[in-house]
Amino acid sequence: MTDDLPHMVRELVRGRDRAALATALPDANRGAPWPYASLVVVAVDHDLAPILLLSDLADHSRAIAVDDRVSLLFDGTEGLDNPLTGPRVSLLGRAASTDDERLKRRFLAHHPEADMYARFRDFKFYRVAVERAHLVGGFGEIRWLSADELTPSASRATLEAFAAAEGAILAHMNADHADAVQLYATRLLGLVAGEWRMTGFDAEGLDLRCGGKVARLAFDTALNGPARAREVLASLAAKARTVDA
């Protein structure tokens, strides 16, 4: 298992656009709540807090209204002959509805197809305040991590700076440098060509999407501020052009 477990967790989580959401479903007969798991699409904020868009009519929303404790399982085992040898992580925390417009924009950048649902009155955005995580890196590789351990090494001010600058970076790259975005996907990540778009940019990497496919390109070194975005993105594009198609 890697020496930098928190970074491993962050990259695994950021590289997924869906998760299994576990809530405590109230029992109709006033008995003990039932564990209830459902599939949700998810984005995560710069501090790794998951962002969800849930219908008020869904059972998991009703459960959260009674008990805000949730768990989200992110599965990194896709494509493995034996999934139990691959990594997965469960984030445990408390979910609360939010009207934060920036969180809404970040979620919709990752999930543009959800824009229609976000306009419905019976859908709400939620932010999950993570308290700890359970990482299973494979057989015998198991570790609990605290919220403090999971937090990116960048300062709160730096994370806020990235959050403030992200929208402009995405708009600029997708509108003016779509060719570079394609190179990130095809040359640096070895993915099939398509209409790839950049959907996220944070201190440790960038997120890409093409239709229903998502990808994560991690930086070699975490950035100390968004002022370095132009330099790093240009360097990645130059590197990609040296890779054989």
Protein Blocks (a to p, Z undefined) as FASTA:
>chain_A
ZZblmlmmmmmmmmpcbdcdddddddfklpacddddddddddddfkopacddddfkbmkl
mmmmmomcdcddddfkghiablmlpccddddddddddfbfklmmmmmmmmmmlmmmmmpm
kbccdddddfbdcddfbehiacdddfklmpcfbdfklmmmmmmmmmmmmmmmmmmmmmmm
mmmmmmmnopacdddddfbdcfkbccddehjbccddddfbdcfbfklmmmmmmmmmmmmm
mpcZZ
